[in-house]
Amino acid sequence: MLDNLGRSSARRIIPELQHLAPGDIVPMSPDGTQGIQVYSLDRPNSMIWGTPGDTSWVWQLDARPDGARVITRIRSRIRWQPISIAYSVLMEIGDFWMIRKMLLNLRDRAEGRSAV
């Protein structure tokens, strides 16, 4: 919930977010006005989004004979100032748990399990 400023993550597909294109913004604030820009999109295989010159976040779906594999990777530019280093460390710790929860949520929906 930290990534959504205290709001629970979506547990359903949001129709208005299903037609993203490079240049679109993925909303990340409660009012939907702030977010991260989509760099590239290759449906259904991959999406890259981020902040130019600062951060990139890659999502990749690899088809396999036994199902599919989702790979995600985040790269961030570190600024060598004490407050930026502290923020980066906190984000790394928070991102681990956020991404794990996000991937488990995705798995549950892909396998038709009900939301927990």
Phi and psi restraints in degrees (range 20) as a CNS / XPLOR table:
assign (resid 1 and name C) (resid 2 and name N)
       (resid 2 and name CA) (resid 2 and name C) 1.0 -59.5 20.0 2
assign (resid 2 and name N) (resid 2 and name CA)
       (resid 2 and name C) (resid 3 and name N) 1.0 -39.3 20.0 2
assign (resid 2 and name C) (resid 3 and name N)
       (resid 3 and name CA) (resid 3 and name C) 1.0 -68.4 20.0 2
assign (resid 3 and name N) (resid 3 and name CA)
       (resid 3 and name C) (resid 4 and name N) 1.0 -19.0 20.0 2
assign (resid 3 and name C) (resid 4 and name N)
       (resid 4 and name CA) (resid 4 and name C) 1.0 -107.9 20.0 2
assign (resid 4 and name N) (resid 4 and name CA)
       (resid 4 and name C) (resid 5 and name N) 1.0 21.1 20.0 2
assign (resid 4 and name C) (resid 5 and name N)
       (resid 5 and name CA) (resid 5 and name C) 1.0 54.1 20.0 2
assign (resid 5 and name N) (resid 5 and name CA)
       (resid 5 and name C) (resid 6 and name N) 1.0 43.7 20.0 2
assign (resid 5 and name C) (resid 6 and name N)
       (resid 6 and name CA) (resid 6 and name C) 1.0 92.7 20.0 2
assign (resid 6 and name N) (resid 6 and name CA)
       (resid 6 and name C) (resid 7 and name N) 1.0 -5.8 20.0 2
assign (resid 6 and name C) (resid 7 and name N)
       (resid 7 and name CA) (resid 7 and name C) 1.0 -91.9 20.0 2
assign (resid 7 and name N) (resid 7 and name CA)
       (resid 7 and name C) (resid 8 and name N) 1.0 146.9 20.0 2
assign (resid 7 and name C) (resid 8 and name N)
       (resid 8 and name CA) (resid 8 and name C) 1.0 -67.1 20.0 2
assign (resid 8 and name N) (resid 8 and name CA)
       (resid 8 and name C) (resid 9 and name N) 1.0 149.4 20.0 2
assign (resid 8 and name C) (resid 9 and name N)
       (resid 9 and name CA) (resid 9 and name C) 1.0 -70.3 20.0 2
assign (resid 9 and name N) (resid 9 and name CA)
       (resid 9 and name C) (resid 10 and name N) 1.0 157.5 20.0 2
assign (resid 9 and name C) (resid 10 and name N)
       (resid 10 and name CA) (resid 10 and name C) 1.0 -60.8 20.0 2
assign (resid 10 and name N) (resid 10 and name CA)
       (resid 10 and name C) (resid 11 and name N) 1.0 138.3 20.0 2
assign (resid 10 and name C) (resid 11 and name N)
       (resid 11 and name CA) (resid 11 and name C) 1.0 -114.4 20.0 2
assign (resid 11 and name N) (resid 11 and name CA)
       (resid 11 and name C) (resid 12 and name N) 1.0 12.3 20.0 2
assign (resid 11 and name C) (resid 12 and name N)
       (resid 12 and name CA) (resid 12 and name C) 1.0 -143.7 20.0 2
assign (resid 12 and name N) (resid 12 and name CA)
       (resid 12 and name C) (resid 13 and name N) 1.0 163.4 20.0 2
assign (resid 12 and name C) (resid 13 and name N)
       (resid 13 and name CA) (resid 13 and name C) 1.0 -73.7 20.0 2
assign (resid 13 and name N) (resid 13 and name CA)
       (resid 13 and name C) (resid 14 and name N) 1.0 132.5 20.0 2
assign (resid 13 and name C) (resid 14 and name N)
       (resid 14 and name CA) (resid 14 and name C) 1.0 -99.7 20.0 2
assign (resid 14 and name N) (resid 14 and name CA)
       (resid 14 and name C) (resid 15 and name N) 1.0 108.3 20.0 2
assign (resid 14 and name C) (resid 15 and name N)
       (resid 15 and name CA) (resid 15 and name C) 1.0 -53.5 20.0 2
assign (resid 15 and name N) (resid 15 and name CA)
       (resid 15 and name C) (resid 16 and name N) 1.0 -39.9 20.0 2
assign (resid 15 and name C) (resid 16 and name N)
       (resid 16 and name CA) (resid 16 and name C) 1.0 -69.8 20.0 2
assign (resid 16 and name N) (resid 16 and name CA)
       (resid 16 and name C) (resid 17 and name N) 1.0 -10.4 20.0 2
assign (resid 16 and name C) (resid 17 and name N)
       (resid 17 and name CA) (resid 17 and name C) 1.0 -101.3 20.0 2
assign (resid 17 and name N) (resid 17 and name CA)
       (resid 17 and name C) (resid 18 and name N) 1.0 9.4 20.0 2
assign (resid 17 and name C) (resid 18 and name N)
       (resid 18 and name CA) (resid 18 and name C) 1.0 -92.1 20.0 2
assign (resid 18 and name N) (resid 18 and name CA)
       (resid 18 and name C) (resid 19 and name N) 1.0 2.0 20.0 2
assign (resid 18 and name C) (resid 19 and name N)
       (resid 19 and name CA) (resid 19 and name C) 1.0 -125.5 20.0 2
assign (resid 19 and name N) (resid 19 and name CA)
       (resid 19 and name C) (resid 20 and name N) 1.0 40.6 20.0 2
assign (resid 19 and name C) (resid 20 and name N)
       (resid 20 and name CA) (resid 20 and name C) 1.0 -66.4 20.0 2
assign (resid 20 and name N) (resid 20 and name CA)
       (resid 20 and name C) (resid 21 and name N) 1.0 151.0 20.0 2
assign (resid 20 and name C) (resid 21 and name N)
       (resid 21 and name CA) (resid 21 and name C) 1.0 -141.9 20.0 2
assign (resid 21 and name N) (resid 21 and name CA)
       (resid 21 and name C) (resid 22 and name N) 1.0 157.6 20.0 2
assign (resid 21 and name C) (resid 22 and name N)
       (resid 22 and name CA) (resid 22 and name C) 1.0 -51.8 20.0 2
assign (resid 22 and name N) (resid 22 and name CA)
       (resid 22 and name C) (resid 23 and name N) 1.0 134.7 20.0 2
assign (resid 22 and name C) (resid 23 and name N)
       (resid 23 and name CA) (resid 23 and name C) 1.0 99.1 20.0 2
assign (resid 23 and name N) (resid 23 and name CA)
       (resid 23 and name C) (resid 24 and name N) 1.0 -22.3 20.0 2
assign (resid 23 and name C) (resid 24 and name N)
       (resid 24 and name CA) (resid 24 and name C) 1.0 -69.7 20.0 2
assign (resid 24 and name N) (resid 24 and name CA)
       (resid 24 and name C) (resid 25 and name N) 1.0 158.7 20.0 2
assign (resid 24 and name C) (resid 25 and name N)
       (resid 25 and name CA) (resid 25 and name C) 1.0 -107.4 20.0 2
assign (resid 25 and name N) (resid 25 and name CA)
       (resid 25 and name C) (resid 26 and name N) 1.0 128.4 20.0 2
assign (resid 25 and name C) (resid 26 and name N)
       (resid 26 and name CA) (resid 26 and name C) 1.0 -86.6 20.0 2
assign (resid 26 and name N) (resid 26 and name CA)
       (resid 26 and name C) (resid 27 and name N) 1.0 115.4 20.0 2
assign (resid 26 and name C) (resid 27 and name N)
       (resid 27 and name CA) (resid 27 and name C) 1.0 -63.2 20.0 2
assign (resid 27 and name N) (resid 27 and name CA)
       (resid 27 and name C) (resid 28 and name N) 1.0 136.6 20.0 2
assign (resid 27 and name C) (resid 28 and name N)
       (resid 28 and name CA) (resid 28 and name C) 1.0 -129.4 20.0 2
assign (resid 28 and name N) (resid 28 and name CA)
       (resid 28 and name C) (resid 29 and name N) 1.0 1.7 20.0 2
assign (resid 28 and name C) (resid 29 and name N)
       (resid 29 and name CA) (resid 29 and name C) 1.0 -111.8 20.0 2
assign (resid 29 and name N) (resid 29 and name CA)
       (resid 29 and name C) (resid 30 and name N) 1.0 157.9 20.0 2
assign (resid 29 and name C) (resid 30 and name N)
       (resid 30 and name CA) (resid 30 and name C) 1.0 -54.7 20.0 2
assign (resid 30 and name N) (resid 30 and name CA)
       (resid 30 and name C) (resid 31 and name N) 1.0 -34.9 20.0 2
assign (resid 30 and name C) (resid 31 and name N)
       (resid 31 and name CA) (resid 31 and name C) 1.0 -91.0 20.0 2
assign (resid 31 and name N) (resid 31 and name CA)
       (resid 31 and name C) (resid 32 and name N) 1.0 -1.3 20.0 2
assign (resid 31 and name C) (resid 32 and name N)
       (resid 32 and name CA) (resid 32 and name C) 1.0 78.6 20.0 2
assign (resid 32 and name N) (resid 32 and name CA)
       (resid 32 and name C) (resid 33 and name N) 1.0 6.9 20.0 2
assign (resid 32 and name C) (resid 33 and name N)
       (resid 33 and name CA) (resid 33 and name C) 1.0 -90.0 20.0 2
assign (resid 33 and name N) (resid 33 and name CA)
       (resid 33 and name C) (resid 34 and name N) 1.0 -19.4 20.0 2
assign (resid 33 and name C) (resid 34 and name N)
       (resid 34 and name CA) (resid 34 and name C) 1.0 -111.6 20.0 2
assign (resid 34 and name N) (resid 34 and name CA)
       (resid 34 and name C) (resid 35 and name N) 1.0 145.2 20.0 2
assign (resid 34 and name C) (resid 35 and name N)
       (resid 35 and name CA) (resid 35 and name C) 1.0 -176.2 20.0 2
assign (resid 35 and name N) (resid 35 and name CA)
       (resid 35 and name C) (resid 36 and name N) 1.0 -163.0 20.0 2
assign (resid 35 and name C) (resid 36 and name N)
       (resid 36 and name CA) (resid 36 and name C) 1.0 -118.5 20.0 2
assign (resid 36 and name N) (resid 36 and name CA)
       (resid 36 and name C) (resid 37 and name N) 1.0 137.3 20.0 2
assign (resid 36 and name C) (resid 37 and name N)
       (resid 37 and name CA) (resid 37 and name C) 1.0 -80.1 20.0 2
assign (resid 37 and name N) (resid 37 and name CA)
       (resid 37 and name C) (resid 38 and name N) 1.0 140.2 20.0 2
assign (resid 37 and name C) (resid 38 and name N)
       (resid 38 and name CA) (resid 38 and name C) 1.0 -80.5 20.0 2
assign (resid 38 and name N) (resid 38 and name CA)
       (resid 38 and name C) (resid 39 and name N) 1.0 123.7 20.0 2
assign (resid 38 and name C) (resid 39 and name N)
       (resid 39 and name CA) (resid 39 and name C) 1.0 -85.2 20.0 2
assign (resid 39 and name N) (resid 39 and name CA)
       (resid 39 and name C) (resid 40 and name N) 1.0 -49.6 20.0 2
assign (resid 39 and name C) (resid 40 and name N)
       (resid 40 and name CA) (resid 40 and name C) 1.0 -149.2 20.0 2
assign (resid 40 and name N) (resid 40 and name CA)
       (resid 40 and name C) (resid 41 and name N) 1.0 150.8 20.0 2
assign (resid 40 and name C) (resid 41 and name N)
       (resid 41 and name CA) (resid 41 and name C) 1.0 -146.1 20.0 2
assign (resid 41 and name N) (resid 41 and name CA)
       (resid 41 and name C) (resid 42 and name N) 1.0 125.2 20.0 2
assign (resid 41 and name C) (resid 42 and name N)
       (resid 42 and name CA) (resid 42 and name C) 1.0 -129.5 20.0 2
assign (resid 42 and name N) (resid 42 and name CA)
       (resid 42 and name C) (resid 43 and name N) 1.0 83.3 20.0 2
assign (resid 42 and name C) (resid 43 and name N)
       (resid 43 and name CA) (resid 43 and name C) 1.0 -63.6 20.0 2
assign (resid 43 and name N) (resid 43 and name CA)
       (resid 43 and name C) (resid 44 and name N) 1.0 139.0 20.0 2
assign (resid 43 and name C) (resid 44 and name N)
       (resid 44 and name CA) (resid 44 and name C) 1.0 -94.1 20.0 2
assign (resid 44 and name N) (resid 44 and name CA)
       (resid 44 and name C) (resid 45 and name N) 1.0 20.1 20.0 2
assign (resid 44 and name C) (resid 45 and name N)
       (resid 45 and name CA) (resid 45 and name C) 1.0 -85.0 20.0 2
assign (resid 45 and name N) (resid 45 and name CA)
       (resid 45 and name C) (resid 46 and name N) 1.0 -41.0 20.0 2
assign (resid 45 and name C) (resid 46 and name N)
       (resid 46 and name CA) (resid 46 and name C) 1.0 -157.8 20.0 2
assign (resid 46 and name N) (resid 46 and name CA)
       (resid 46 and name C) (resid 47 and name N) 1.0 158.7 20.0 2
assign (resid 46 and name C) (resid 47 and name N)
       (resid 47 and name CA) (resid 47 and name C) 1.0 -145.2 20.0 2
assign (resid 47 and name N) (resid 47 and name CA)
       (resid 47 and name C) (resid 48 and name N) 1.0 136.0 20.0 2
assign (resid 47 and name C) (resid 48 and name N)
       (resid 48 and name CA) (resid 48 and name C) 1.0 -122.2 20.0 2
assign (resid 48 and name N) (resid 48 and name CA)
       (resid 48 and name C) (resid 49 and name N) 1.0 129.7 20.0 2
assign (resid 48 and name C) (resid 49 and name N)
       (resid 49 and name CA) (resid 49 and name C) 1.0 -140.2 20.0 2
assign (resid 49 and name N) (resid 49 and name CA)
       (resid 49 and name C) (resid 50 and name N) 1.0 161.1 20.0 2
assign (resid 49 and name C) (resid 50 and name N)
       (resid 50 and name CA) (resid 50 and name C) 1.0 163.6 20.0 2
assign (resid 50 and name N) (resid 50 and name CA)
       (resid 50 and name C) (resid 51 and name N) 1.0 -162.5 20.0 2
assign (resid 50 and name C) (resid 51 and name N)
       (resid 51 and name CA) (resid 51 and name C) 1.0 -115.9 20.0 2
assign (resid 51 and name N) (resid 51 and name CA)
       (resid 51 and name C) (resid 52 and name N) 1.0 119.9 20.0 2
assign (resid 51 and name C) (resid 52 and name N)
       (resid 52 and name CA) (resid 52 and name C) 1.0 -50.0 20.0 2
assign (resid 52 and name N) (resid 52 and name CA)
       (resid 52 and name C) (resid 53 and name N) 1.0 130.2 20.0 2
assign (resid 52 and name C) (resid 53 and name N)
       (resid 53 and name CA) (resid 53 and name C) 1.0 73.5 20.0 2
assign (resid 53 and name N) (resid 53 and name CA)
       (resid 53 and name C) (resid 54 and name N) 1.0 3.1 20.0 2
assign (resid 53 and name C) (resid 54 and name N)
       (resid 54 and name CA) (resid 54 and name C) 1.0 -127.5 20.0 2
assign (resid 54 and name N) (resid 54 and name CA)
       (resid 54 and name C) (resid 55 and name N) 1.0 -58.7 20.0 2
assign (resid 54 and name C) (resid 55 and name N)
       (resid 55 and name CA) (resid 55 and name C) 1.0 -140.6 20.0 2
assign (resid 55 and name N) (resid 55 and name CA)
       (resid 55 and name C) (resid 56 and name N) 1.0 143.9 20.0 2
assign (resid 55 and name C) (resid 56 and name N)
       (resid 56 and name CA) (resid 56 and name C) 1.0 -134.8 20.0 2
assign (resid 56 and name N) (resid 56 and name CA)
       (resid 56 and name C) (resid 57 and name N) 1.0 145.3 20.0 2
assign (resid 56 and name C) (resid 57 and name N)
       (resid 57 and name CA) (resid 57 and name C) 1.0 -131.7 20.0 2
assign (resid 57 and name N) (resid 57 and name CA)
       (resid 57 and name C) (resid 58 and name N) 1.0 119.0 20.0 2
assign (resid 57 and name C) (resid 58 and name N)
       (resid 58 and name CA) (resid 58 and name C) 1.0 -108.0 20.0 2
assign (resid 58 and name N) (resid 58 and name CA)
       (resid 58 and name C) (resid 59 and name N) 1.0 134.8 20.0 2
assign (resid 58 and name C) (resid 59 and name N)
       (resid 59 and name CA) (resid 59 and name C) 1.0 -119.7 20.0 2
assign (resid 59 and name N) (resid 59 and name CA)
       (resid 59 and name C) (resid 60 and name N) 1.0 128.8 20.0 2
assign (resid 59 and name C) (resid 60 and name N)
       (resid 60 and name CA) (resid 60 and name C) 1.0 -134.7 20.0 2
assign (resid 60 and name N) (resid 60 and name CA)
       (resid 60 and name C) (resid 61 and name N) 1.0 135.1 20.0 2
assign (resid 60 and name C) (resid 61 and name N)
       (resid 61 and name CA) (resid 61 and name C) 1.0 -112.3 20.0 2
assign (resid 61 and name N) (resid 61 and name CA)
       (resid 61 and name C) (resid 62 and name N) 1.0 119.2 20.0 2
assign (resid 61 and name C) (resid 62 and name N)
       (resid 62 and name CA) (resid 62 and name C) 1.0 -110.1 20.0 2
assign (resid 62 and name N) (resid 62 and name CA)
       (resid 62 and name C) (resid 63 and name N) 1.0 119.1 20.0 2
assign (resid 62 and name C) (resid 63 and name N)
       (resid 63 and name CA) (resid 63 and name C) 1.0 -71.0 20.0 2
assign (resid 63 and name N) (resid 63 and name CA)
       (resid 63 and name C) (resid 64 and name N) 1.0 140.6 20.0 2
assign (resid 63 and name C) (resid 64 and name N)
       (resid 64 and name CA) (resid 64 and name C) 1.0 -136.6 20.0 2
assign (resid 64 and name N) (resid 64 and name CA)
       (resid 64 and name C) (resid 65 and name N) 1.0 158.6 20.0 2
assign (resid 64 and name C) (resid 65 and name N)
       (resid 65 and name CA) (resid 65 and name C) 1.0 -57.9 20.0 2
assign (resid 65 and name N) (resid 65 and name CA)
       (resid 65 and name C) (resid 66 and name N) 1.0 -31.1 20.0 2
assign (resid 65 and name C) (resid 66 and name N)
       (resid 66 and name CA) (resid 66 and name C) 1.0 -97.2 20.0 2
assign (resid 66 and name N) (resid 66 and name CA)
       (resid 66 and name C) (resid 67 and name N) 1.0 12.5 20.0 2
assign (resid 66 and name C) (resid 67 and name N)
       (resid 67 and name CA) (resid 67 and name C) 1.0 141.2 20.0 2
assign (resid 67 and name N) (resid 67 and name CA)
       (resid 67 and name C) (resid 68 and name N) 1.0 -126.2 20.0 2
assign (resid 67 and name C) (resid 68 and name N)
       (resid 68 and name CA) (resid 68 and name C) 1.0 -147.8 20.0 2
assign (resid 68 and name N) (resid 68 and name CA)
       (resid 68 and name C) (resid 69 and name N) 1.0 158.8 20.0 2
assign (resid 68 and name C) (resid 69 and name N)
       (resid 69 and name CA) (resid 69 and name C) 1.0 -125.1 20.0 2
assign (resid 69 and name N) (resid 69 and name CA)
       (resid 69 and name C) (resid 70 and name N) 1.0 131.5 20.0 2
assign (resid 69 and name C) (resid 70 and name N)
       (resid 70 and name CA) (resid 70 and name C) 1.0 -104.8 20.0 2
assign (resid 70 and name N) (resid 70 and name CA)
       (resid 70 and name C) (resid 71 and name N) 1.0 128.7 20.0 2
assign (resid 70 and name C) (resid 71 and name N)
       (resid 71 and name CA) (resid 71 and name C) 1.0 -119.8 20.0 2
assign (resid 71 and name N) (resid 71 and name CA)
       (resid 71 and name C) (resid 72 and name N) 1.0 135.1 20.0 2
assign (resid 71 and name C) (resid 72 and name N)
       (resid 72 and name CA) (resid 72 and name C) 1.0 -132.6 20.0 2
assign (resid 72 and name N) (resid 72 and name CA)
       (resid 72 and name C) (resid 73 and name N) 1.0 144.8 20.0 2
assign (resid 72 and name C) (resid 73 and name N)
       (resid 73 and name CA) (resid 73 and name C) 1.0 -145.9 20.0 2
assign (resid 73 and name N) (resid 73 and name CA)
       (resid 73 and name C) (resid 74 and name N) 1.0 137.0 20.0 2
assign (resid 73 and name C) (resid 74 and name N)
       (resid 74 and name CA) (resid 74 and name C) 1.0 -119.5 20.0 2
assign (resid 74 and name N) (resid 74 and name CA)
       (resid 74 and name C) (resid 75 and name N) 1.0 132.9 20.0 2
assign (resid 74 and name C) (resid 75 and name N)
       (resid 75 and name CA) (resid 75 and name C) 1.0 -123.7 20.0 2
assign (resid 75 and name N) (resid 75 and name CA)
       (resid 75 and name C) (resid 76 and name N) 1.0 133.9 20.0 2
assign (resid 75 and name C) (resid 76 and name N)
       (resid 76 and name CA) (resid 76 and name C) 1.0 -132.0 20.0 2
assign (resid 76 and name N) (resid 76 and name CA)
       (resid 76 and name C) (resid 77 and name N) 1.0 144.5 20.0 2
assign (resid 76 and name C) (resid 77 and name N)
       (resid 77 and name CA) (resid 77 and name C) 1.0 -83.8 20.0 2
assign (resid 77 and name N) (resid 77 and name CA)
       (resid 77 and name C) (resid 78 and name N) 1.0 127.2 20.0 2
assign (resid 77 and name C) (resid 78 and name N)
       (resid 78 and name CA) (resid 78 and name C) 1.0 -91.0 20.0 2
assign (resid 78 and name N) (resid 78 and name CA)
       (resid 78 and name C) (resid 79 and name N) 1.0 131.6 20.0 2
assign (resid 78 and name C) (resid 79 and name N)
       (resid 79 and name CA) (resid 79 and name C) 1.0 -99.6 20.0 2
assign (resid 79 and name N) (resid 79 and name CA)
       (resid 79 and name C) (resid 80 and name N) 1.0 130.6 20.0 2
assign (resid 79 and name C) (resid 80 and name N)
       (resid 80 and name CA) (resid 80 and name C) 1.0 -85.9 20.0 2
assign (resid 80 and name N) (resid 80 and name CA)
       (resid 80 and name C) (resid 81 and name N) 1.0 53.1 20.0 2
assign (resid 80 and name C) (resid 81 and name N)
       (resid 81 and name CA) (resid 81 and name C) 1.0 -118.0 20.0 2
assign (resid 81 and name N) (resid 81 and name CA)
       (resid 81 and name C) (resid 82 and name N) 1.0 144.7 20.0 2
assign (resid 81 and name C) (resid 82 and name N)
       (resid 82 and name CA) (resid 82 and name C) 1.0 -51.6 20.0 2
assign (resid 82 and name N) (resid 82 and name CA)
       (resid 82 and name C) (resid 83 and name N) 1.0 -45.0 20.0 2
assign (resid 82 and name C) (resid 83 and name N)
       (resid 83 and name CA) (resid 83 and name C) 1.0 -66.6 20.0 2
assign (resid 83 and name N) (resid 83 and name CA)
       (resid 83 and name C) (resid 84 and name N) 1.0 -36.9 20.0 2
assign (resid 83 and name C) (resid 84 and name N)
       (resid 84 and name CA) (resid 84 and name C) 1.0 -68.9 20.0 2
assign (resid 84 and name N) (resid 84 and name CA)
       (resid 84 and name C) (resid 85 and name N) 1.0 -38.6 20.0 2
assign (resid 84 and name C) (resid 85 and name N)
       (resid 85 and name CA) (resid 85 and name C) 1.0 -66.0 20.0 2
assign (resid 85 and name N) (resid 85 and name CA)
       (resid 85 and name C) (resid 86 and name N) 1.0 -44.4 20.0 2
assign (resid 85 and name C) (resid 86 and name N)
       (resid 86 and name CA) (resid 86 and name C) 1.0 -61.5 20.0 2
assign (resid 86 and name N) (resid 86 and name CA)
       (resid 86 and name C) (resid 87 and name N) 1.0 -44.1 20.0 2
assign (resid 86 and name C) (resid 87 and name N)
       (resid 87 and name CA) (resid 87 and name C) 1.0 -62.0 20.0 2
assign (resid 87 and name N) (resid 87 and name CA)
       (resid 87 and name C) (resid 88 and name N) 1.0 -42.9 20.0 2
assign (resid 87 and name C) (resid 88 and name N)
       (resid 88 and name CA) (resid 88 and name C) 1.0 -62.4 20.0 2
assign (resid 88 and name N) (resid 88 and name CA)
       (resid 88 and name C) (resid 89 and name N) 1.0 -41.9 20.0 2
assign (resid 88 and name C) (resid 89 and name N)
       (resid 89 and name CA) (resid 89 and name C) 1.0 -62.4 20.0 2
assign (resid 89 and name N) (resid 89 and name CA)
       (resid 89 and name C) (resid 90 and name N) 1.0 -46.6 20.0 2
assign (resid 89 and name C) (resid 90 and name N)
       (resid 90 and name CA) (resid 90 and name C) 1.0 -61.8 20.0 2
assign (resid 90 and name N) (resid 90 and name CA)
       (resid 90 and name C) (resid 91 and name N) 1.0 -40.1 20.0 2
assign (resid 90 and name C) (resid 91 and name N)
       (resid 91 and name CA) (resid 91 and name C) 1.0 -65.1 20.0 2
assign (resid 91 and name N) (resid 91 and name CA)
       (resid 91 and name C) (resid 92 and name N) 1.0 -40.1 20.0 2
assign (resid 91 and name C) (resid 92 and name N)
       (resid 92 and name CA) (resid 92 and name C) 1.0 -60.4 20.0 2
assign (resid 92 and name N) (resid 92 and name CA)
       (resid 92 and name C) (resid 93 and name N) 1.0 -44.1 20.0 2
assign (resid 92 and name C) (resid 93 and name N)
       (resid 93 and name CA) (resid 93 and name C) 1.0 -65.5 20.0 2
assign (resid 93 and name N) (resid 93 and name CA)
       (resid 93 and name C) (resid 94 and name N) 1.0 -47.4 20.0 2
assign (resid 93 and name C) (resid 94 and name N)
       (resid 94 and name CA) (resid 94 and name C) 1.0 -66.2 20.0 2
assign (resid 94 and name N) (resid 94 and name CA)
       (resid 94 and name C) (resid 95 and name N) 1.0 -39.3 20.0 2
assign (resid 94 and name C) (resid 95 and name N)
       (resid 95 and name CA) (resid 95 and name C) 1.0 -61.0 20.0 2
assign (resid 95 and name N) (resid 95 and name CA)
       (resid 95 and name C) (resid 96 and name N) 1.0 -38.6 20.0 2
assign (resid 95 and name C) (resid 96 and name N)
       (resid 96 and name CA) (resid 96 and name C) 1.0 -56.1 20.0 2
assign (resid 96 and name N) (resid 96 and name CA)
       (resid 96 and name C) (resid 97 and name N) 1.0 -50.4 20.0 2
assign (resid 96 and name C) (resid 97 and name N)
       (resid 97 and name CA) (resid 97 and name C) 1.0 -71.8 20.0 2
assign (resid 97 and name N) (resid 97 and name CA)
       (resid 97 and name C) (resid 98 and name N) 1.0 -37.9 20.0 2
assign (resid 97 and name C) (resid 98 and name N)
       (resid 98 and name CA) (resid 98 and name C) 1.0 -63.3 20.0 2
assign (resid 98 and name N) (resid 98 and name CA)
       (resid 98 and name C) (resid 99 and name N) 1.0 -47.0 20.0 2
assign (resid 98 and name C) (resid 99 and name N)
       (resid 99 and name CA) (resid 99 and name C) 1.0 -67.7 20.0 2
assign (resid 99 and name N) (resid 99 and name CA)
       (resid 99 and name C) (resid 100 and name N) 1.0 -39.4 20.0 2
assign (resid 99 and name C) (resid 100 and name N)
       (resid 100 and name CA) (resid 100 and name C) 1.0 -58.8 20.0 2
assign (resid 100 and name N) (resid 100 and name CA)
       (resid 100 and name C) (resid 101 and name N) 1.0 -47.4 20.0 2
assign (resid 100 and name C) (resid 101 and name N)
       (resid 101 and name CA) (resid 101 and name C) 1.0 -63.3 20.0 2
assign (resid 101 and name N) (resid 101 and name CA)
       (resid 101 and name C) (resid 102 and name N) 1.0 -40.7 20.0 2
assign (resid 101 and name C) (resid 102 and name N)
       (resid 102 and name CA) (resid 102 and name C) 1.0 -62.2 20.0 2
assign (resid 102 and name N) (resid 102 and name CA)
       (resid 102 and name C) (resid 103 and name N) 1.0 -44.5 20.0 2
assign (resid 102 and name C) (resid 103 and name N)
       (resid 103 and name CA) (resid 103 and name C) 1.0 -67.8 20.0 2
assign (resid 103 and name N) (resid 103 and name CA)
       (resid 103 and name C) (resid 104 and name N) 1.0 -37.7 20.0 2
assign (resid 103 and name C) (resid 104 and name N)
       (resid 104 and name CA) (resid 104 and name C) 1.0 -64.7 20.0 2
assign (resid 104 and name N) (resid 104 and name CA)
       (resid 104 and name C) (resid 105 and name N) 1.0 -40.1 20.0 2
assign (resid 104 and name C) (resid 105 and name N)
       (resid 105 and name CA) (resid 105 and name C) 1.0 -61.6 20.0 2
assign (resid 105 and name N) (resid 105 and name CA)
       (resid 105 and name C) (resid 106 and name N) 1.0 -44.8 20.0 2
assign (resid 105 and name C) (resid 106 and name N)
       (resid 106 and name CA) (resid 106 and name C) 1.0 -61.9 20.0 2
assign (resid 106 and name N) (resid 106 and name CA)
       (resid 106 and name C) (resid 107 and name N) 1.0 -45.5 20.0 2
assign (resid 106 and name C) (resid 107 and name N)
       (resid 107 and name CA) (resid 107 and name C) 1.0 -58.9 20.0 2
assign (resid 107 and name N) (resid 107 and name CA)
       (resid 107 and name C) (resid 108 and name N) 1.0 -45.8 20.0 2
assign (resid 107 and name C) (resid 108 and name N)
       (resid 108 and name CA) (resid 108 and name C) 1.0 -60.9 20.0 2
assign (resid 108 and name N) (resid 108 and name CA)
       (resid 108 and name C) (resid 109 and name N) 1.0 -42.6 20.0 2
assign (resid 108 and name C) (resid 109 and name N)
       (resid 109 and name CA) (resid 109 and name C) 1.0 -68.2 20.0 2
assign (resid 109 and name N) (resid 109 and name CA)
       (resid 109 and name C) (resid 110 and name N) 1.0 -39.4 20.0 2
assign (resid 109 and name C) (resid 110 and name N)
       (resid 110 and name CA) (resid 110 and name C) 1.0 -65.0 20.0 2
assign (resid 110 and name N) (resid 110 and name CA)
       (resid 110 and name C) (resid 111 and name N) 1.0 -32.6 20.0 2
assign (resid 110 and name C) (resid 111 and name N)
       (resid 111 and name CA) (resid 111 and name C) 1.0 -92.2 20.0 2
assign (resid 111 and name N) (resid 111 and name CA)
       (resid 111 and name C) (resid 112 and name N) 1.0 5.0 20.0 2
assign (resid 111 and name C) (resid 112 and name N)
       (resid 112 and name CA) (resid 112 and name C) 1.0 76.1 20.0 2
assign (resid 112 and name N) (resid 112 and name CA)
       (resid 112 and name C) (resid 113 and name N) 1.0 18.7 20.0 2
assign (resid 112 and name C) (resid 113 and name N)
       (resid 113 and name CA) (resid 113 and name C) 1.0 -79.5 20.0 2
assign (resid 113 and name N) (resid 113 and name CA)
       (resid 113 and name C) (resid 114 and name N) 1.0 150.7 20.0 2
assign (resid 113 and name C) (resid 114 and name N)
       (resid 114 and name CA) (resid 114 and name C) 1.0 -75.0 20.0 2
assign (resid 114 and name N) (resid 114 and name CA)
       (resid 114 and name C) (resid 115 and name N) 1.0 155.5 20.0 2
assign (resid 114 and name C) (resid 115 and name N)
       (resid 115 and name CA) (resid 115 and name C) 1.0 -66.5 20.0 2
assign (resid 115 and name N) (resid 115 and name CA)
       (resid 115 and name C) (resid 116 and name N) 1.0 140.9 20.0 2
